[in-house]
Amino acid sequence: MNFYKIAESLSELTLSPNGLAEVEVNGKSICIALHNNTLHACAAKCPHAGAAMAQGYVDGLGNIVCPLHRYKFSLQNGRNTTGEGYFLKSYQVEFRPDGVFVGFEEHKLFKWQK
């Protein structure tokens, strides 16, 4: 897994009043969400119709809600909680002494490739 720095600290991130923001990390747009003092990261677009997840909101159960059709996804694992069968890619977030980092898995054709 490769980790990329998104901010020096949590206070540096500019979140909307709904606790969400879209940021670019290593050339990829992702959505970040602050819920119950925990930072989460997921795909920037809804897997159903491509709406910007940062324009949605986080419900009381910790699900990110798409602004277009109100499909809900767990911030913990990206599973669709409203039953439509979609999956929202989620990313690992780490707080380190030198900043806030998001992790991306490397996808290679063969596991032995470096």
Jmol script that loads the backbone (N, CA, C; Angstrom):
load data "model"
ATOM      1  N   MET A   1       0.854  -1.176   0.000  1.00  0.00           N
ATOM      2  CA  MET A   1       0.000   0.000   0.000  1.00  0.00           C
ATOM      3  C   MET A   1       0.894   1.232   0.000  1.00  0.00           C
ATOM      4  N   ASN A   2       0.532   2.191  -0.813  1.00  0.00           N
ATOM      5  CA  ASN A   2       1.253   3.467  -0.873  1.00  0.00           C
ATOM      6  C   ASN A   2       0.417   4.540  -0.194  1.00  0.00           C
ATOM      7  N   PHE A   3       1.043   5.305   0.692  1.00  0.00           N
ATOM      8  CA  PHE A   3       0.352   6.381   1.397  1.00  0.00           C
ATOM      9  C   PHE A   3       0.794   7.731   0.857  1.00  0.00           C
ATOM     10  N   TYR A   4      -0.180   8.641   0.722  1.00  0.00           N
ATOM     11  CA  TYR A   4       0.077   9.980   0.204  1.00  0.00           C
ATOM     12  C   TYR A   4      -0.465  11.012   1.185  1.00  0.00           C
ATOM     13  N   LYS A   5       0.315  12.026   1.391  1.00  0.00           N
ATOM     14  CA  LYS A   5      -0.054  13.089   2.327  1.00  0.00           C
ATOM     15  C   LYS A   5      -1.129  13.984   1.719  1.00  0.00           C
ATOM     16  N   ILE A   6      -2.196  14.240   2.506  1.00  0.00           N
ATOM     17  CA  ILE A   6      -3.253  15.132   2.026  1.00  0.00           C
ATOM     18  C   ILE A   6      -3.295  16.442   2.798  1.00  0.00           C
ATOM     19  N   ALA A   7      -2.660  16.460   3.981  1.00  0.00           N
ATOM     20  CA  ALA A   7      -2.654  17.692   4.779  1.00  0.00           C
ATOM     21  C   ALA A   7      -1.615  17.577   5.890  1.00  0.00           C
ATOM     22  N   GLU A   8      -1.197  18.723   6.404  1.00  0.00           N
ATOM     23  CA  GLU A   8      -0.285  18.751   7.541  1.00  0.00           C
ATOM     24  C   GLU A   8      -1.003  18.307   8.816  1.00  0.00           C
ATOM     25  N   SER A   9      -2.296  18.681   8.911  1.00  0.00           N
ATOM     26  CA  SER A   9      -3.100  18.337  10.080  1.00  0.00           C
ATOM     27  C   SER A   9      -4.574  18.333   9.686  1.00  0.00           C
ATOM     28  N   LEU A  10      -5.410  17.817  10.564  1.00  0.00           N
ATOM     29  CA  LEU A  10      -6.843  17.789  10.299  1.00  0.00           C
ATOM     30  C   LEU A  10      -7.401  19.197  10.136  1.00  0.00           C
ATOM     31  N   SER A  11      -6.899  20.135  10.924  1.00  0.00           N
ATOM     32  CA  SER A  11      -7.397  21.519  10.857  1.00  0.00           C
ATOM     33  C   SER A  11      -7.079  22.190   9.521  1.00  0.00           C
ATOM     34  N   GLU A  12      -6.119  21.673   8.778  1.00  0.00           N
ATOM     35  CA  GLU A  12      -5.766  22.241   7.474  1.00  0.00           C
ATOM     36  C   GLU A  12      -6.779  21.877   6.390  1.00  0.00           C
ATOM     37  N   LEU A  13      -7.528  20.807   6.595  1.00  0.00           N
ATOM     38  CA  LEU A  13      -8.507  20.370   5.597  1.00  0.00           C
ATOM     39  C   LEU A  13      -9.719  21.290   5.610  1.00  0.00           C
ATOM     40  N   THR A  14     -10.150  21.703   4.439  1.00  0.00           N
ATOM     41  CA  THR A  14     -11.302  22.582   4.321  1.00  0.00           C
ATOM     42  C   THR A  14     -12.534  21.738   4.047  1.00  0.00           C
ATOM     43  N   LEU A  15     -13.282  21.461   5.115  1.00  0.00           N
ATOM     44  CA  LEU A  15     -14.489  20.648   4.997  1.00  0.00           C
ATOM     45  C   LEU A  15     -15.706  21.545   4.906  1.00  0.00           C
ATOM     46  N   SER A  16     -16.689  21.119   4.154  1.00  0.00           N
ATOM     47  CA  SER A  16     -17.939  21.864   4.061  1.00  0.00           C
ATOM     48  C   SER A  16     -18.703  21.700   5.377  1.00  0.00           C
ATOM     49  N   PRO A  17     -19.772  22.458   5.586  1.00  0.00           N
ATOM     50  CA  PRO A  17     -20.569  22.298   6.814  1.00  0.00           C
ATOM     51  C   PRO A  17     -21.099  20.870   7.012  1.00  0.00           C
ATOM     52  N   ASN A  18     -21.211  20.117   5.916  1.00  0.00           N
ATOM     53  CA  ASN A  18     -21.682  18.729   6.019  1.00  0.00           C
ATOM     54  C   ASN A  18     -20.549  17.755   6.364  1.00  0.00           C
ATOM     55  N   GLY A  19     -19.331  18.276   6.592  1.00  0.00           N
ATOM     56  CA  GLY A  19     -18.203  17.445   6.992  1.00  0.00           C
ATOM     57  C   GLY A  19     -17.519  16.714   5.863  1.00  0.00           C
ATOM     58  N   LEU A  20     -17.775  17.120   4.615  1.00  0.00           N
ATOM     59  CA  LEU A  20     -17.216  16.446   3.448  1.00  0.00           C
ATOM     60  C   LEU A  20     -16.379  17.403   2.607  1.00  0.00           C
ATOM     61  N   ALA A  21     -15.451  16.830   1.858  1.00  0.00           N
ATOM     62  CA  ALA A  21     -14.654  17.614   0.911  1.00  0.00           C
ATOM     63  C   ALA A  21     -14.112  16.684  -0.163  1.00  0.00           C
ATOM     64  N   GLU A  22     -13.891  17.222  -1.340  1.00  0.00           N
ATOM     65  CA  GLU A  22     -13.235  16.475  -2.415  1.00  0.00           C
ATOM     66  C   GLU A  22     -11.813  16.993  -2.509  1.00  0.00           C
ATOM     67  N   VAL A  23     -10.856  16.080  -2.472  1.00  0.00           N
ATOM     68  CA  VAL A  23      -9.444  16.450  -2.556  1.00  0.00           C
ATOM     69  C   VAL A  23      -8.780  15.611  -3.641  1.00  0.00           C
ATOM     70  N   GLU A  24      -7.684  16.128  -4.164  1.00  0.00           N
ATOM     71  CA  GLU A  24      -6.919  15.377  -5.154  1.00  0.00           C
ATOM     72  C   GLU A  24      -5.680  14.801  -4.475  1.00  0.00           C
ATOM     73  N   VAL A  25      -5.478  13.504  -4.678  1.00  0.00           N
ATOM     74  CA  VAL A  25      -4.358  12.794  -4.079  1.00  0.00           C
ATOM     75  C   VAL A  25      -3.662  11.999  -5.167  1.00  0.00           C
ATOM     76  N   ASN A  26      -2.410  12.329  -5.432  1.00  0.00           N
ATOM     77  CA  ASN A  26      -1.625  11.615  -6.440  1.00  0.00           C
ATOM     78  C   ASN A  26      -2.373  11.530  -7.776  1.00  0.00           C
ATOM     79  N   GLY A  27      -3.012  12.618  -8.183  1.00  0.00           N
ATOM     80  CA  GLY A  27      -3.730  12.675  -9.453  1.00  0.00           C
ATOM     81  C   GLY A  27      -5.106  12.039  -9.444  1.00  0.00           C
ATOM     82  N   LYS A  28      -5.614  11.659  -8.276  1.00  0.00           N
ATOM     83  CA  LYS A  28      -6.913  11.006  -8.167  1.00  0.00           C
ATOM     84  C   LYS A  28      -7.799  11.807  -7.226  1.00  0.00           C
ATOM     85  N   SER A  29      -9.041  12.059  -7.636  1.00  0.00           N
ATOM     86  CA  SER A  29      -9.996  12.747  -6.772  1.00  0.00           C
ATOM     87  C   SER A  29     -10.638  11.753  -5.821  1.00  0.00           C
ATOM     88  N   ILE A  30     -10.671  12.129  -4.536  1.00  0.00           N
ATOM     89  CA  ILE A  30     -11.343  11.308  -3.531  1.00  0.00           C
ATOM     90  C   ILE A  30     -12.205  12.212  -2.663  1.00  0.00           C
ATOM     91  N   CYS A  31     -13.103  11.604  -1.929  1.00  0.00           N
ATOM     92  CA  CYS A  31     -13.942  12.332  -0.981  1.00  0.00           C
ATOM     93  C   CYS A  31     -13.437  12.011   0.415  1.00  0.00           C
ATOM     94  N   ILE A  32     -13.322  13.030   1.243  1.00  0.00           N
ATOM     95  CA  ILE A  32     -12.988  12.801   2.637  1.00  0.00           C
ATOM     96  C   ILE A  32     -14.184  13.209   3.483  1.00  0.00           C
ATOM     97  N   ALA A  33     -14.383  12.486   4.580  1.00  0.00           N
ATOM     98  CA  ALA A  33     -15.533  12.724   5.440  1.00  0.00           C
ATOM     99  C   ALA A  33     -15.104  12.674   6.891  1.00  0.00           C
ATOM    100  N   LEU A  34     -15.548  13.646   7.665  1.00  0.00           N
ATOM    101  CA  LEU A  34     -15.288  13.665   9.098  1.00  0.00           C
ATOM    102  C   LEU A  34     -16.587  13.302   9.796  1.00  0.00           C
ATOM    103  N   HIS A  35     -16.551  12.188  10.546  1.00  0.00           N
ATOM    104  CA  HIS A  35     -17.736  11.739  11.282  1.00  0.00           C
ATOM    105  C   HIS A  35     -17.287  11.233  12.649  1.00  0.00           C
ATOM    106  N   ASN A  36     -17.891  11.769  13.707  1.00  0.00           N
ATOM    107  CA  ASN A  36     -17.540  11.395  15.084  1.00  0.00           C
ATOM    108  C   ASN A  36     -16.032  11.499  15.333  1.00  0.00           C
ATOM    109  N   ASN A  37     -15.447  12.596  14.878  1.00  0.00           N
ATOM    110  CA  ASN A  37     -14.017  12.867  15.047  1.00  0.00           C
ATOM    111  C   ASN A  37     -13.107  11.834  14.388  1.00  0.00           C
ATOM    112  N   THR A  38     -13.627  11.107  13.411  1.00  0.00           N
ATOM    113  CA  THR A  38     -12.837  10.150  12.649  1.00  0.00           C
ATOM    114  C   THR A  38     -12.870  10.570  11.185  1.00  0.00           C
ATOM    115  N   LEU A  39     -11.704  10.598  10.559  1.00  0.00           N
ATOM    116  CA  LEU A  39     -11.622  10.965   9.151  1.00  0.00           C
ATOM    117  C   LEU A  39     -11.670   9.709   8.291  1.00  0.00           C
ATOM    118  N   HIS A  40     -12.503   9.728   7.280  1.00  0.00           N
ATOM    119  CA  HIS A  40     -12.663   8.618   6.342  1.00  0.00           C
ATOM    120  C   HIS A  40     -12.362   9.127   4.938  1.00  0.00           C
ATOM    121  N   ALA A  41     -12.024   8.208   4.040  1.00  0.00           N
ATOM    122  CA  ALA A  41     -11.789   8.562   2.637  1.00  0.00           C
ATOM    123  C   ALA A  41     -12.474   7.520   1.756  1.00  0.00           C
ATOM    124  N   CYS A  42     -13.076   7.999   0.668  1.00  0.00           N
ATOM    125  CA  CYS A  42     -13.772   7.103  -0.260  1.00  0.00           C
ATOM    126  C   CYS A  42     -13.713   7.696  -1.666  1.00  0.00           C
ATOM    127  N   ALA A  43     -14.259   6.957  -2.611  1.00  0.00           N
ATOM    128  CA  ALA A  43     -14.306   7.431  -3.995  1.00  0.00           C
ATOM    129  C   ALA A  43     -15.064   8.751  -4.069  1.00  0.00           C
ATOM    130  N   ALA A  44     -14.663   9.606  -4.971  1.00  0.00           N
ATOM    131  CA  ALA A  44     -15.286  10.919  -5.111  1.00  0.00           C
ATOM    132  C   ALA A  44     -16.647  10.855  -5.789  1.00  0.00           C
ATOM    133  N   LYS A  45     -16.867   9.826  -6.581  1.00  0.00           N
ATOM    134  CA  LYS A  45     -18.120   9.703  -7.354  1.00  0.00           C
ATOM    135  C   LYS A  45     -18.928   8.499  -6.890  1.00  0.00           C
ATOM    136  N   CYS A  46     -20.224   8.655  -6.873  1.00  0.00           N
ATOM    137  CA  CYS A  46     -21.123   7.559  -6.530  1.00  0.00           C
ATOM    138  C   CYS A  46     -21.029   6.487  -7.619  1.00  0.00           C
ATOM    139  N   PRO A  47     -20.950   5.210  -7.244  1.00  0.00           N
ATOM    140  CA  PRO A  47     -20.844   4.152  -8.254  1.00  0.00           C
ATOM    141  C   PRO A  47     -22.125   3.952  -9.058  1.00  0.00           C
ATOM    142  N   HIS A  48     -23.228   4.515  -8.609  1.00  0.00           N
ATOM    143  CA  HIS A  48     -24.495   4.348  -9.319  1.00  0.00           C
ATOM    144  C   HIS A  48     -24.604   5.304 -10.506  1.00  0.00           C
ATOM    145  N   ALA A  49     -24.535   6.593 -10.246  1.00  0.00           N
ATOM    146  CA  ALA A  49     -24.762   7.564 -11.318  1.00  0.00           C
ATOM    147  C   ALA A  49     -23.687   8.641 -11.400  1.00  0.00           C
ATOM    148  N   GLY A  50     -22.599   8.495 -10.651  1.00  0.00           N
ATOM    149  CA  GLY A  50     -21.472   9.409 -10.781  1.00  0.00           C
ATOM    150  C   GLY A  50     -21.605  10.742 -10.080  1.00  0.00           C
ATOM    151  N   ALA A  51     -22.559  10.890  -9.168  1.00  0.00           N
ATOM    152  CA  ALA A  51     -22.708  12.157  -8.444  1.00  0.00           C
ATOM    153  C   ALA A  51     -21.515  12.377  -7.524  1.00  0.00           C
ATOM    154  N   ALA A  52     -21.204  13.631  -7.256  1.00  0.00           N
ATOM    155  CA  ALA A  52     -20.098  13.991  -6.367  1.00  0.00           C
ATOM    156  C   ALA A  52     -20.500  13.709  -4.922  1.00  0.00           C
ATOM    157  N   MET A  53     -19.826  12.742  -4.292  1.00  0.00           N
ATOM    158  CA  MET A  53     -20.166  12.347  -2.932  1.00  0.00           C
ATOM    159  C   MET A  53     -19.958  13.489  -1.934  1.00  0.00           C
ATOM    160  N   ALA A  54     -19.042  14.394  -2.207  1.00  0.00           N
ATOM    161  CA  ALA A  54     -18.781  15.524  -1.311  1.00  0.00           C
ATOM    162  C   ALA A  54     -19.959  16.488  -1.240  1.00  0.00           C
ATOM    163  N   GLN A  55     -20.904  16.372  -2.161  1.00  0.00           N
ATOM    164  CA  GLN A  55     -22.093  17.224  -2.138  1.00  0.00           C
ATOM    165  C   GLN A  55     -23.236  16.573  -1.353  1.00  0.00           C
ATOM    166  N   GLY A  56     -22.999  15.360  -0.861  1.00  0.00           N
ATOM    167  CA  GLY A  56     -23.997  14.666  -0.057  1.00  0.00           C
ATOM    168  C   GLY A  56     -23.838  15.028   1.409  1.00  0.00           C
ATOM    169  N   TYR A  57     -24.100  14.049   2.262  1.00  0.00           N
ATOM    170  CA  TYR A  57     -23.952  14.269   3.702  1.00  0.00           C
ATOM    171  C   TYR A  57     -23.709  12.928   4.385  1.00  0.00           C
ATOM    172  N   VAL A  58     -23.345  12.984   5.656  1.00  0.00           N
ATOM    173  CA  VAL A  58     -23.156  11.782   6.458  1.00  0.00           C
ATOM    174  C   VAL A  58     -24.329  11.700   7.429  1.00  0.00           C
ATOM    175  N   ASP A  59     -25.030  10.553   7.424  1.00  0.00           N
ATOM    176  CA  ASP A  59     -26.171  10.410   8.330  1.00  0.00           C
ATOM    177  C   ASP A  59     -25.707  10.039   9.740  1.00  0.00           C
ATOM    178  N   GLY A  60     -26.632   9.938  10.656  1.00  0.00           N
ATOM    179  CA  GLY A  60     -26.319   9.663  12.051  1.00  0.00           C
ATOM    180  C   GLY A  60     -25.695   8.306  12.298  1.00  0.00           C
ATOM    181  N   LEU A  61     -25.849   7.372  11.360  1.00  0.00           N
ATOM    182  CA  LEU A  61     -25.284   6.035  11.501  1.00  0.00           C
ATOM    183  C   LEU A  61     -23.881   5.919  10.898  1.00  0.00           C
ATOM    184  N   GLY A  62     -23.383   7.001  10.335  1.00  0.00           N
ATOM    185  CA  GLY A  62     -22.046   6.973   9.745  1.00  0.00           C
ATOM    186  C   GLY A  62     -22.034   6.517   8.304  1.00  0.00           C
ATOM    187  N   ASN A  63     -23.144   6.680   7.603  1.00  0.00           N
ATOM    188  CA  ASN A  63     -23.223   6.362   6.177  1.00  0.00           C
ATOM    189  C   ASN A  63     -23.096   7.647   5.380  1.00  0.00           C
ATOM    190  N   ILE A  64     -22.308   7.599   4.309  1.00  0.00           N
ATOM    191  CA  ILE A  64     -22.256   8.740   3.403  1.00  0.00           C
ATOM    192  C   ILE A  64     -23.414   8.577   2.424  1.00  0.00           C
ATOM    193  N   VAL A  65     -24.147   9.665   2.207  1.00  0.00           N
ATOM    194  CA  VAL A  65     -25.371   9.632   1.414  1.00  0.00           C
ATOM    195  C   VAL A  65     -25.155  10.397   0.116  1.00  0.00           C
ATOM    196  N   CYS A  66     -25.401   9.728  -0.992  1.00  0.00           N
ATOM    197  CA  CYS A  66     -25.261  10.349  -2.310  1.00  0.00           C
ATOM    198  C   CYS A  66     -26.294  11.468  -2.467  1.00  0.00           C
ATOM    199  N   PRO A  67     -25.883  12.621  -3.011  1.00  0.00           N
ATOM    200  CA  PRO A  67     -26.817  13.735  -3.150  1.00  0.00           C
ATOM    201  C   PRO A  67     -27.852  13.535  -4.260  1.00  0.00           C
ATOM    202  N   LEU A  68     -27.616  12.614  -5.172  1.00  0.00           N
ATOM    203  CA  LEU A  68     -28.511  12.470  -6.315  1.00  0.00           C
ATOM    204  C   LEU A  68     -29.706  11.561  -6.034  1.00  0.00           C
ATOM    205  N   HIS A  69     -29.452  10.332  -5.625  1.00  0.00           N
ATOM    206  CA  HIS A  69     -30.542   9.373  -5.403  1.00  0.00           C
ATOM    207  C   HIS A  69     -30.645   8.903  -3.953  1.00  0.00           C
ATOM    208  N   ARG A  70     -29.829   9.485  -3.075  1.00  0.00           N
ATOM    209  CA  ARG A  70     -29.838   9.180  -1.641  1.00  0.00           C
ATOM    210  C   ARG A  70     -29.420   7.744  -1.310  1.00  0.00           C
ATOM    211  N   TYR A  71     -28.623   7.134  -2.172  1.00  0.00           N
ATOM    212  CA  TYR A  71     -28.059   5.829  -1.841  1.00  0.00           C
ATOM    213  C   TYR A  71     -27.066   6.036  -0.707  1.00  0.00           C
ATOM    214  N   LYS A  72     -27.021   5.077   0.226  1.00  0.00           N
ATOM    215  CA  LYS A  72     -26.165   5.196   1.396  1.00  0.00           C
ATOM    216  C   LYS A  72     -25.073   4.138   1.362  1.00  0.00           C
ATOM    217  N   PHE A  73     -23.878   4.557   1.806  1.00  0.00           N
ATOM    218  CA  PHE A  73     -22.714   3.680   1.842  1.00  0.00           C
ATOM    219  C   PHE A  73     -22.022   3.824   3.194  1.00  0.00           C
ATOM    220  N   SER A  74     -21.589   2.708   3.762  1.00  0.00           N
ATOM    221  CA  SER A  74     -20.868   2.728   5.024  1.00  0.00           C
ATOM    222  C   SER A  74     -19.510   3.406   4.831  1.00  0.00           C
ATOM    223  N   LEU A  75     -19.185   4.336   5.716  1.00  0.00           N
ATOM    224  CA  LEU A  75     -17.859   4.959   5.661  1.00  0.00           C
ATOM    225  C   LEU A  75     -16.777   3.992   6.110  1.00  0.00           C
ATOM    226  N   GLN A  76     -17.150   2.971   6.851  1.00  0.00           N
ATOM    227  CA  GLN A  76     -16.194   1.980   7.346  1.00  0.00           C
ATOM    228  C   GLN A  76     -15.664   1.075   6.242  1.00  0.00           C
ATOM    229  N   ASN A  77     -16.564   0.609   5.351  1.00  0.00           N
ATOM    230  CA  ASN A  77     -16.148  -0.397   4.368  1.00  0.00           C
ATOM    231  C   ASN A  77     -16.685  -0.176   2.955  1.00  0.00           C
ATOM    232  N   GLY A  78     -17.468   0.858   2.731  1.00  0.00           N
ATOM    233  CA  GLY A  78     -17.982   1.174   1.403  1.00  0.00           C
ATOM    234  C   GLY A  78     -19.205   0.382   0.973  1.00  0.00           C
ATOM    235  N   ARG A  79     -19.708  -0.492   1.843  1.00  0.00           N
ATOM    236  CA  ARG A  79     -20.873  -1.300   1.466  1.00  0.00           C
ATOM    237  C   ARG A  79     -22.128  -0.447   1.371  1.00  0.00           C
ATOM    238  N   ASN A  80     -22.918  -0.753   0.388  1.00  0.00           N
ATOM    239  CA  ASN A  80     -24.197  -0.080   0.178  1.00  0.00           C
ATOM    240  C   ASN A  80     -25.165  -0.550   1.269  1.00  0.00           C
ATOM    241  N   THR A  81     -25.706   0.384   2.049  1.00  0.00           N
ATOM    242  CA  THR A  81     -26.569   0.013   3.165  1.00  0.00           C
ATOM    243  C   THR A  81     -28.056   0.162   2.862  1.00  0.00           C
ATOM    244  N   THR A  82     -28.387   0.640   1.668  1.00  0.00           N
ATOM    245  CA  THR A  82     -29.797   0.791   1.311  1.00  0.00           C
ATOM    246  C   THR A  82     -30.270  -0.289   0.352  1.00  0.00           C
ATOM    247  N   GLY A  83     -29.424  -1.279   0.076  1.00  0.00           N
ATOM    248  CA  GLY A  83     -29.858  -2.467  -0.639  1.00  0.00           C
ATOM    249  C   GLY A  83     -29.764  -2.467  -2.149  1.00  0.00           C
ATOM    250  N   GLU A  84     -29.161  -1.460  -2.758  1.00  0.00           N
ATOM    251  CA  GLU A  84     -29.096  -1.429  -4.225  1.00  0.00           C
ATOM    252  C   GLU A  84     -27.974  -2.307  -4.781  1.00  0.00           C
ATOM    253  N   GLY A  85     -27.045  -2.721  -3.950  1.00  0.00           N
ATOM    254  CA  GLY A  85     -25.990  -3.627  -4.390  1.00  0.00           C
ATOM    255  C   GLY A  85     -24.715  -2.982  -4.899  1.00  0.00           C
ATOM    256  N   TYR A  86     -24.586  -1.686  -4.765  1.00  0.00           N
ATOM    257  CA  TYR A  86     -23.377  -1.005  -5.211  1.00  0.00           C
ATOM    258  C   TYR A  86     -22.315  -1.033  -4.113  1.00  0.00           C
ATOM    259  N   PHE A  87     -21.089  -0.692  -4.476  1.00  0.00           N
ATOM    260  CA  PHE A  87     -19.984  -0.647  -3.532  1.00  0.00           C
ATOM    261  C   PHE A  87     -19.192   0.622  -3.792  1.00  0.00           C
ATOM    262  N   LEU A  88     -18.933   1.379  -2.737  1.00  0.00           N
ATOM    263  CA  LEU A  88     -18.165   2.616  -2.832  1.00  0.00           C
ATOM    264  C   LEU A  88     -16.751   2.333  -2.328  1.00  0.00           C
ATOM    265  N   LYS A  89     -15.773   2.526  -3.172  1.00  0.00           N
ATOM    266  CA  LYS A  89     -14.379   2.273  -2.807  1.00  0.00           C
ATOM    267  C   LYS A  89     -14.003   3.143  -1.610  1.00  0.00           C
ATOM    268  N   SER A  90     -13.391   2.523  -0.606  1.00  0.00           N
ATOM    269  CA  SER A  90     -12.932   3.282   0.552  1.00  0.00           C
ATOM    270  C   SER A  90     -11.418   3.132   0.680  1.00  0.00           C
ATOM    271  N   TYR A  91     -10.809   4.098   1.350  1.00  0.00           N
ATOM    272  CA  TYR A  91      -9.360   4.147   1.480  1.00  0.00           C
ATOM    273  C   TYR A  91      -8.978   4.303   2.947  1.00  0.00           C
ATOM    274  N   GLN A  92      -7.828   3.774   3.295  1.00  0.00           N
ATOM    275  CA  GLN A  92      -7.324   3.861   4.656  1.00  0.00           C
ATOM    276  C   GLN A  92      -6.767   5.255   4.911  1.00  0.00           C
ATOM    277  N   VAL A  93      -7.058   5.797   6.090  1.00  0.00           N
ATOM    278  CA  VAL A  93      -6.546   7.103   6.499  1.00  0.00           C
ATOM    279  C   VAL A  93      -5.652   6.902   7.717  1.00  0.00           C
ATOM    280  N   GLU A  94      -4.498   7.547   7.718  1.00  0.00           N
ATOM    281  CA  GLU A  94      -3.581   7.481   8.855  1.00  0.00           C
ATOM    282  C   GLU A  94      -3.175   8.887   9.277  1.00  0.00           C
ATOM    283  N   PHE A  95      -3.179   9.081  10.591  1.00  0.00           N
ATOM    284  CA  PHE A  95      -2.636  10.311  11.165  1.00  0.00           C
ATOM    285  C   PHE A  95      -1.232   9.986  11.639  1.00  0.00           C
ATOM    286  N   ARG A  96      -0.264  10.733  11.149  1.00  0.00           N
ATOM    287  CA  ARG A  96       1.142  10.543  11.510  1.00  0.00           C
ATOM    288  C   ARG A  96       1.675  11.863  12.047  1.00  0.00           C
ATOM    289  N   PRO A  97       2.814  11.813  12.721  1.00  0.00           N
ATOM    290  CA  PRO A  97       3.378  13.062  13.250  1.00  0.00           C
ATOM    291  C   PRO A  97       3.608  14.126  12.174  1.00  0.00           C
ATOM    292  N   ASP A  98       3.862  13.686  10.926  1.00  0.00           N
ATOM    293  CA  ASP A  98       4.139  14.651   9.859  1.00  0.00           C
ATOM    294  C   ASP A  98       2.943  14.924   8.956  1.00  0.00           C
ATOM    295  N   GLY A  99       1.721  14.488   9.343  1.00  0.00           N
ATOM    296  CA  GLY A  99       0.548  14.844   8.557  1.00  0.00           C
ATOM    297  C   GLY A  99      -0.526  13.780   8.497  1.00  0.00           C
ATOM    298  N   VAL A 100      -1.500  14.054   7.618  1.00  0.00           N
ATOM    299  CA  VAL A 100      -2.630  13.150   7.379  1.00  0.00           C
ATOM    300  C   VAL A 100      -2.384  12.469   6.035  1.00  0.00           C
ATOM    301  N   PHE A 101      -2.494  11.139   6.012  1.00  0.00           N
ATOM    302  CA  PHE A 101      -2.177  10.361   4.825  1.00  0.00           C
ATOM    303  C   PHE A 101      -3.343   9.457   4.430  1.00  0.00           C
ATOM    304  N   VAL A 102      -3.474   9.228   3.119  1.00  0.00           N
ATOM    305  CA  VAL A 102      -4.463   8.293   2.587  1.00  0.00           C
ATOM    306  C   VAL A 102      -3.714   7.201   1.830  1.00  0.00           C
ATOM    307  N   GLY A 103      -4.126   5.954   2.038  1.00  0.00           N
ATOM    308  CA  GLY A 103      -3.459   4.808   1.425  1.00  0.00           C
ATOM    309  C   GLY A 103      -4.192   4.265   0.222  1.00  0.00           C
ATOM    310  N   PHE A 104      -3.429   3.951  -0.820  1.00  0.00           N
ATOM    311  CA  PHE A 104      -3.962   3.346  -2.042  1.00  0.00           C
ATOM    312  C   PHE A 104      -3.267   2.010  -2.267  1.00  0.00           C
ATOM    313  N   GLU A 105      -4.041   0.991  -2.555  1.00  0.00           N
ATOM    314  CA  GLU A 105      -3.467  -0.313  -2.861  1.00  0.00           C
ATOM    315  C   GLU A 105      -2.859  -0.278  -4.251  1.00  0.00           C
ATOM    316  N   GLU A 106      -1.727  -0.966  -4.393  1.00  0.00           N
ATOM    317  CA  GLU A 106      -1.107  -1.098  -5.702  1.00  0.00           C
ATOM    318  C   GLU A 106      -1.760  -2.263  -6.421  1.00  0.00           C
ATOM    319  N   HIS A 107      -2.134  -2.048  -7.662  1.00  0.00           N
ATOM    320  CA  HIS A 107      -2.719  -3.122  -8.462  1.00  0.00           C
ATOM    321  C   HIS A 107      -1.750  -3.478  -9.575  1.00  0.00           C
ATOM    322  N   LYS A 108      -1.235  -4.687  -9.486  1.00  0.00           N
ATOM    323  CA  LYS A 108      -0.306  -5.165 -10.500  1.00  0.00           C
ATOM    324  C   LYS A 108      -0.861  -6.439 -11.112  1.00  0.00           C
ATOM    325  N   LEU A 109      -0.504  -6.685 -12.335  1.00  0.00           N
ATOM    326  CA  LEU A 109      -0.999  -7.854 -13.043  1.00  0.00           C
ATOM    327  C   LEU A 109      -0.565  -9.139 -12.347  1.00  0.00           C
ATOM    328  N   PHE A 110       0.684  -9.173 -11.891  1.00  0.00           N
ATOM    329  CA  PHE A 110       1.195 -10.341 -11.194  1.00  0.00           C
ATOM    330  C   PHE A 110       1.738  -9.917  -9.845  1.00  0.00           C
ATOM    331  N   LYS A 111       1.518 -10.709  -8.824  1.00  0.00           N
ATOM    332  CA  LYS A 111       1.958 -10.359  -7.469  1.00  0.00           C
ATOM    333  C   LYS A 111       3.477 -10.243  -7.362  1.00  0.00           C
ATOM    334  N   TRP A 112       4.198 -10.942  -8.232  1.00  0.00           N
ATOM    335  CA  TRP A 112       5.663 -10.923  -8.164  1.00  0.00           C
ATOM    336  C   TRP A 112       6.253  -9.662  -8.781  1.00  0.00           C
ATOM    337  N   GLN A 113       5.444  -8.854  -9.475  1.00  0.00           N
ATOM    338  CA  GLN A 113       5.970  -7.639 -10.090  1.00  0.00           C
ATOM    339  C   GLN A 113       6.299  -6.612  -9.013  1.00  0.00           C
ATOM    340  N   LYS A 114       7.356  -5.853  -9.246  1.00  0.00           N
ATOM    341  CA  LYS A 114       7.729  -4.790  -8.307  1.00  0.00           C
ATOM    342  C   LYS A 114       7.594  -3.455  -8.953  1.00  0.00           C
TER     343      LYS A 114
END
end "model"
wireframe off; spacefill off
backbone 0.3
color backbone group
